[in-house]
């Protein structure tokens, strides 16, 4: 297998281009604390967090990583103060509108996963527009988990399958891991190989519960707005020191 010369050019020399994760997922934690440490309101941290995410997406693309999934809003985040929830919904919409042209030009294929019907209708429209406009792009998949909960995702898959069994469209014996995955929000998207969480918390927090079964975990104390290329390089370097056995013995 030969690597693309453009990737080799920009990839740090201590990373093996053939052993990069194909899919990286991030729990972008610490925006609020970052802002508070600067004496700023929490929303400033979310704003800075968008720049960090944009830079990470660009970095993944430059280094030939095929998919990036970001946890933008969980099913539990509705419990935050209403002004913060409203700010985040408006931010998602504004960022989508502002960045769409560049994402089209850069070959980014955008996906949103989660219970999207509960989002404000103007945001749903932007999401629809962005997914449609980028559906044929092939450079990198950018998956945004919004109003996402791993338990809710698994439950809705169970319901959809049960419905098909009761209507006779499916038999019980047809249910296996492969077909179950086809009923998840992430159908057609590979599982993450590496899950990064910033700000030091050692939790999965209801994120991609099915999909991260064999992902390598990387937790850094760095708060999300400070997670830069250097930090990502460190996470990839750490990942490449691991021996992924998938429960088997070598
Ligand atoms: C967690 O930090 C961060 C969030 C709940 C929001 C993350 C969203 C973005 C960075 C915007 C992404 C935008 C698009 C369009 C994909 P926190 O507030 O929980 O931080 P804390 O733990 O310090 O309070």
Boltz pocket constraint, residues with backbone or C-beta under 6 A from the ligand:
constraints:
  - pocket:
      binder: B
      contacts: [[A, 28], [A, 29], [A, 30], [A, 31], [A, 32], [A, 33], [A, 34], [A, 45], [A, 46], [A, 49], [A, 50], [A, 53], [A, 70], [A, 71], [A, 72], [A, 73], [A, 77], [A, 91], [A, 92], [A, 93], [A, 95], [A, 96], [A, 144], [A, 199]]
      max_distance: 6.0
